[in-house]
Amino acid sequence: MAEPMSAHDEEPDTLDEEHPLKEHLALSWSRQAGASFPKLWVGHLEGDERGVFAKADIAPGEVVLQVPRACLVTLDVARASEVGRLIEAHAPDTSEESYLAAFLLQEREREDSAWKPYLDVLPRAFPHLPLFFDARELSLLKGSSTLREVARWKELMLTRYAELAASVPGFTRFTPDAFLWAQHVLISRTFGLTVEGRLIRCVVPVADMLNHRASPRVVWGNTEDGDFLLRAREPVAAGEELHISYGIKPGYRFLLNYGFVPEDNPDDTLVLYLGIPEDVPQAARKRELLSLPTPASRRRFEVPLHYGHSSTVAMFSFLRVACADTEELARLTAEAREEQGLGPVSPLSARTEGRVLQQLSDLCEARLAGFDTTLEEDERLLREADLSRNERNCVLLRRGEKRLLHAYAGLARTFGASSSARDERT
């Protein structure tokens, strides 16, 4: 795979107000490497945000951006590099993300890197991502499961770093903070392409400047040779900003990955950690059936407000085992042995389903009590308060979480009451 052309010795074209020098050099470098985007320009939005706009009218089906495979940062590129070969020799089971992060760090420290014009235009820091929030900003997420997600995410990335630092000669010249920076470049900027029958993740210059919209007018794909393509599926008028979709994600993933929360996200989910405490009847047998090794063990569920969703079915199955009586537990254990595993668990009885719904309601109410503000207070803050970007994102995130908690608590109470009434009649 060929390296992209270096732009170090090239004289910059005439600059305009929309292109500060580094951005101009990055765009020139992309063109010299074979990228084509004659109808696009990069402009600045509020703050330090950038956007990609149409210079001229764009017709449906028109290719508005093509980036050659040689201009993409892929796993193959990273593995073929000096640091990639070291990783392959000393830590061959390293994740794809770690290979790519190490490559970015290697090229960033080289003044003569062929990738320098592109690397220079990448963000130097990510103050809008919660992993880099200060204590005051993190306090705005008190009560939210996102705090636990941030901790999990940071632990995972620092574990990756520690493994590489311990195994790969010379890797400690990259600091943990630098590794976190590179990982977040990848989290916020990689695309998935299918090339020669396999899915590859890659960083795509120019395309990584497009902002998100749930229903964009352009979509990405690739040629058979692996070139990145951005094609219009609807007309785009001159002067309009172009967007891509960052995918279907819950609010906390948008915040963790990209530093924003959609105002109203129909794909939001509720993250719950469920376990079997020691004081639950038949606790040890239930933990064994659910493959929980200790009383402190928890299983993570991420559930939308959709009862037929596989995650929601799994959550209710867990709660039914947790609330099962002795006879029901014996039946479930026998079925699990016969089927070589526990599958989805249907309602066991009206009485047990009532306990399931009560436990879910109690769990949601306890989570709501852990916030410093109510849902109504958050709605008022979003309408009336002068919030910073990070503050607004935190309030949007916890509002979405509270909406789901209220919805599940309310439905649990409603159906729990119906279940109790049926149980009394029988």
C-alpha positions in Angstrom: 0.0 0.0 0.0 1.5 3.3 -1.1 2.2 6.1 1.3 0.3 9.4 0.7 2.3 12.2 -0.9 4.1 14.6 1.4 2.9 18.2 1.2 5.8 19.7 3.2 7.6 21.3 0.3 4.5 22.5 -1.5 3.6 26.2 -1.6 0.1 26.7 -0.3 -2.6 27.9 -2.7 -4.3 31.2 -2.0 -5.9 31.0 1.4 -9.4 32.2 2.1 -11.2 33.1 5.3 -12.7 29.7 5.7 -9.3 27.9 5.7 -6.7 28.6 8.4 -3.3 27.5 7.3 -3.2 24.0 8.9 -6.6 23.1 7.5 -5.6 24.5 4.1 -2.4 22.3 4.1 -4.4 19.3 5.2 -6.9 19.8 2.3 -4.1 20.4 -0.2 -2.3 17.3 1.1 -5.5 15.2 0.6 -5.8 16.5 -3.0 -2.2 15.8 -3.8 -2.7 12.2 -2.5 -5.6 11.8 -5.0 -8.7 12.8 -3.0 -11.4 14.6 -5.0 -14.0 17.0 -3.5 -14.5 19.8 -6.0 -17.9 20.9 -4.7 -16.9 21.0 -1.0 -15.4 23.5 1.3 -14.7 23.5 5.1 -16.1 26.2 7.2 -16.2 27.1 10.9 -19.3 26.9 13.0 -19.8 28.2 16.6 -16.7 27.8 18.8 -14.0 25.5 17.4 -16.4 23.3 15.4 -16.0 22.7 11.7 -18.5 21.8 9.0 -18.4 20.7 5.4 -20.5 22.7 3.0 -21.5 22.6 -0.6 -19.8 25.1 -3.0 -22.3 24.4 -5.7 -25.6 22.5 -6.1 -25.2 18.7 -5.8 -27.5 16.3 -7.6 -28.8 13.0 -6.2 -26.3 10.2 -6.9 -23.4 12.5 -7.4 -20.1 11.5 -5.7 -19.1 14.5 -3.6 -15.9 13.1 -2.0 -13.6 10.3 -3.1 -10.5 9.5 -1.0 -8.1 6.9 -2.3 -7.2 3.8 -0.3 -3.6 5.0 0.0 -4.9 8.1 1.9 -6.7 6.0 4.6 -5.2 5.0 7.9 -6.0 1.3 8.1 -4.9 -1.7 10.2 -2.7 -2.8 7.2 -1.0 0.6 7.2 -0.5 0.5 11.0 0.9 -3.1 11.0 3.3 -2.3 8.2 4.8 0.6 10.1 7.8 0.5 12.4 5.8 0.5 15.6 3.3 -1.9 14.1 6.0 -4.5 13.4 7.2 -4.1 16.9 3.7 -4.7 18.3 3.3 -7.7 16.0 6.5 -9.2 17.2 6.0 -8.6 21.0 2.2 -8.3 21.5 0.5 -9.9 18.5 -2.9 -10.2 20.2 -3.2 -6.4 20.5 -6.5 -4.9 19.5 -7.0 -3.2 16.1 -7.6 0.1 18.0 -4.2 -0.2 19.7 -2.3 -0.7 16.4 -4.0 2.3 14.9 -3.4 4.4 18.0 0.3 3.5 18.1 0.6 4.4 14.5 -0.9 7.8 15.0 1.4 8.5 17.9 4.5 7.3 15.9 3.6 9.6 13.0 2.8 12.6 15.2 6.3 12.6 16.7 8.0 12.5 13.3 8.5 15.9 11.8 9.1 14.3 8.3 6.0 12.1 8.5 4.1 11.9 5.2 1.0 12.2 7.3 2.0 15.4 9.1 -0.4 17.8 7.3 -3.3 15.6 8.3 -2.2 15.0 11.8 -1.6 18.7 12.4 -5.3 19.5 11.8 -6.5 16.9 14.3 -7.8 18.2 17.7 -5.1 18.6 20.3 -7.5 17.9 23.1 -11.0 16.7 23.7 -12.5 18.9 26.4 -16.0 18.0 25.3 -15.7 14.3 26.0 -16.6 13.2 29.6 -13.3 11.3 30.0 -11.6 14.7 30.1 -14.3 16.6 32.1 -13.2 18.3 35.3 -14.7 17.4 38.7 -17.4 20.1 38.4 -18.5 18.9 35.0 -18.5 15.3 36.1 -20.7 16.3 39.1 -23.4 17.2 36.7 -23.7 13.5 35.8 -24.2 12.5 39.5 -26.8 9.6 39.5 -26.2 8.8 35.8 -24.9 5.4 34.8 -22.6 7.3 32.4 -20.1 7.9 35.2 -19.6 4.2 35.5 -19.3 3.9 31.7 -16.6 6.6 31.7 -14.7 4.7 34.4 -15.0 1.4 32.5 -13.9 3.1 29.2 -10.9 4.7 30.8 -9.8 1.5 32.6 -10.0 -0.4 29.3 -7.9 2.0 27.4 -5.3 2.4 30.2 -5.1 -1.4 30.4 -4.3 -1.6 26.7 -1.6 1.0 27.2 -0.1 -0.8 30.1 0.1 -4.1 28.2 1.8 -2.4 25.3 4.2 -0.5 27.5 5.2 -3.7 29.3 5.7 -5.7 26.1 6.8 -3.5 23.2 10.3 -2.0 23.3 10.3 1.7 23.3 6.6 2.1 23.7 6.9 4.0 27.0 8.1 7.0 25.0 4.3 7.5 24.4 2.6 8.7 27.6 -0.7 7.3 28.9 -2.3 10.7 28.1 -1.0 10.6 24.6 -2.4 7.1 24.1 -5.8 8.3 25.4 -5.7 11.1 22.9 -5.0 8.7 20.0 -7.7 6.4 21.1 -10.2 9.2 21.1 -9.1 10.3 17.6 -10.1 6.8 16.6 -13.3 6.7 18.6 -14.6 9.9 17.0 -13.2 9.5 13.5 -13.2 6.0 12.2 -15.4 4.6 9.4 -16.3 1.0 8.6 -15.8 -0.1 5.0 -16.2 -3.5 3.4 -13.1 -4.2 1.2 -12.5 -7.6 -0.4 -15.2 -9.2 1.6 -13.9 -8.0 5.0 -14.9 -5.1 7.3 -12.1 -2.7 7.9 -12.0 0.3 10.2 -10.1 3.3 8.9 -9.5 7.0 9.5 -10.6 9.1 6.4 -9.2 12.6 5.9 -11.8 15.3 5.0 -14.7 12.9 5.6 -13.9 13.1 9.4 -14.8 16.8 9.3 -18.5 16.0 8.6 -21.0 16.5 11.4 -23.8 14.2 12.4 -27.5 14.2 11.4 -29.8 11.2 11.9 -31.1 11.4 8.3 -28.3 12.9 6.2 -28.5 13.7 2.5 -25.2 11.9 1.8 -24.1 8.4 2.6 -20.6 6.8 2.6 -19.4 3.6 1.0 -16.4 2.4 -1.0 -15.2 1.2 -4.4 -14.1 -2.4 -5.0 -10.5 -1.1 -4.7 -11.2 0.3 -1.3 -11.4 4.0 -2.1 -13.8 5.9 0.2 -16.8 7.4 -1.5 -19.3 10.0 -0.2 -22.4 10.1 -2.4 -25.5 12.3 -2.4 -28.8 10.5 -2.0 -30.8 13.8 -2.1 -30.2 17.2 -3.7 -28.0 19.6 -1.7 -28.1 23.3 -2.5 -25.0 25.5 -2.7 -24.1 26.8 0.8 -25.8 24.0 2.7 -23.9 22.0 5.3 -23.4 18.3 4.5 -23.8 15.7 7.2 -23.3 12.0 7.7 -24.9 9.7 10.2 -22.7 8.5 13.1 -25.0 5.6 13.5 -27.9 4.5 15.8 -26.6 5.1 19.3 -27.9 5.9 22.8 -27.2 9.4 24.2 -24.4 8.3 26.5 -22.5 6.8 23.5 -22.8 10.1 21.5 -21.4 11.9 24.5 -18.6 9.5 25.2 -17.6 9.2 21.5 -18.3 12.6 20.0 -18.9 15.1 22.8 -22.6 15.9 22.1 -26.0 14.5 23.0 -28.9 14.7 20.5 -31.8 16.8 21.7 -34.4 14.0 21.3 -33.0 10.6 20.6 -35.5 7.8 19.8 -32.7 5.3 20.2 -31.9 6.1 23.8 -31.2 3.2 26.2 -31.2 2.7 29.9 -28.0 1.0 31.4 -28.8 -1.2 34.4 -26.4 -3.4 36.5 -28.3 -6.3 38.1 -27.1 -8.9 40.6 -28.4 -11.4 43.2 -27.7 -10.1 46.7 -27.0 -12.5 49.5 -30.3 -11.9 51.2 -32.4 -13.1 48.2 -34.0 -16.6 48.7 -32.0 -19.3 47.0 -29.3 -16.7 46.2 -26.5 -19.1 45.5 -28.5 -21.3 43.2 -29.8 -18.3 41.3 -26.3 -16.9 40.9 -25.1 -20.3 39.6 -28.0 -20.4 37.1 -27.2 -16.9 35.9 -23.4 -17.5 35.8 -22.6 -14.8 38.5 -19.5 -15.9 40.4 -19.9 -13.8 43.6 -22.6 -12.0 45.5 -21.0 -8.7 44.3 -21.2 -9.7 40.6 -23.4 -7.6 38.4 -24.6 -8.1 34.8 -24.9 -5.1 32.6 -28.1 -4.5 30.6 -28.6 -1.8 28.1 -32.3 -1.6 27.3 -34.4 0.6 25.0 -38.1 1.3 25.7 -39.0 -1.6 23.5 -40.2 -4.8 25.1 -39.5 -7.1 22.2 -35.9 -6.0 22.0 -33.4 -8.8 22.8 -31.8 -6.7 25.5 -35.1 -6.0 27.2 -36.1 -9.7 27.0 -32.7 -10.6 28.6 -33.3 -8.1 31.4 -36.7 -9.5 32.2 -35.4 -13.1 32.0 -32.7 -12.2 34.6 -35.3 -10.6 36.9 -37.6 -13.6 36.6 -34.8 -15.9 37.7 -34.0 -13.5 40.6 -37.6 -13.5 41.7 -38.4 -17.2 41.1 -39.7 -19.3 44.0 -38.2 -22.7 44.9 -40.4 -24.7 42.6 -39.9 -22.3 39.6 -36.2 -22.3 40.2 -36.0 -26.1 40.2 -37.9 -26.1 36.9 -35.6 -23.5 35.3 -32.5 -25.4 36.5 -33.8 -28.6 34.9 -34.6 -26.8 31.6 -31.2 -25.2 31.6 -29.5 -28.5 32.0 -31.6 -30.1 29.2 -31.0 -27.2 26.8 -27.4 -26.8 27.9 -28.0 -23.2 28.9 -30.6 -20.8 30.1 -32.5 -19.2 27.3 -35.2 -16.4 27.4 -37.4 -16.9 30.5 -41.1 -16.3 30.0 -43.4 -15.2 32.9 -43.3 -17.9 35.5 -46.5 -17.0 37.4 -48.7 -14.0 38.2 -47.2 -13.8 41.7 -43.6 -13.9 40.5 -44.2 -11.5 37.6 -45.6 -9.1 40.2 -42.4 -9.4 42.2 -40.4 -8.8 38.9 -42.3 -5.6 38.1 -42.0 -4.4 41.7 -38.3 -5.0 41.7 -37.9 -3.1 38.4 -40.0 -0.2 39.7 -38.0 0.0 43.0 -34.8 -0.1 41.0 -35.9 2.8 38.8 -37.1 4.8 41.7 -33.8 4.3 43.5 -31.9 5.5 40.5 -34.1 8.6 40.1 -33.5 9.4 43.8 -29.7 9.4 43.1 -29.9 12.5 40.9 -29.7 16.0 42.4 -32.4 17.3 40.1 -35.8 16.1 38.9 -36.9 15.5 35.3 -39.0 18.7 35.5 -36.0 20.7 36.8 -33.8 19.5 33.9 -36.5 20.4 31.4 -36.6 23.9 32.9 -32.8 24.2 32.8 -32.8 23.3 29.1 -35.5 25.9 28.4 -34.3 28.8 30.5 -30.7 28.5 31.7 -27.6 29.9 30.0 -25.6 26.6 29.8 -22.2 25.9 28.4 -21.8 23.2 25.8 -20.7 20.6 28.3 -23.4 21.6 30.9 -26.1 21.4 28.3 -24.9 17.9 27.2 -24.9 16.7 30.7 -28.4 17.9 31.3 -29.6 16.4 28.0 -28.1 13.1 28.9 -29.6 12.9 32.4 -32.9 14.1 31.1 -33.0 11.2 28.6 -32.0 8.7 31.3 -34.8 10.0 33.7 -37.4 9.8 30.9 -36.6 6.1 30.5 -36.5 5.5 34.3 -39.9 7.2 34.7 -41.3 5.2 31.8 -40.1 1.8 33.1 -41.1 2.6 36.7 -44.6 3.7 35.6 -45.2 0.7 33.4 -43.9 -1.6 36.1 -46.4 -0.1 38.5 -49.3 -0.4 36.1 -48.6 -3.9 35.0 -47.6 -4.9 38.5 -51.0 -3.8 39.8 -52.7 -5.8 37.1 -50.6 -8.9 37.9 -51.4 -8.5 41.6 -55.2 -8.3 40.8 -55.0 -11.4 38.7 -53.1 -13.2 41.5 -55.8 -12.3 44.0 -58.5 -13.6 41.8 -56.8 -17.0 41.4 
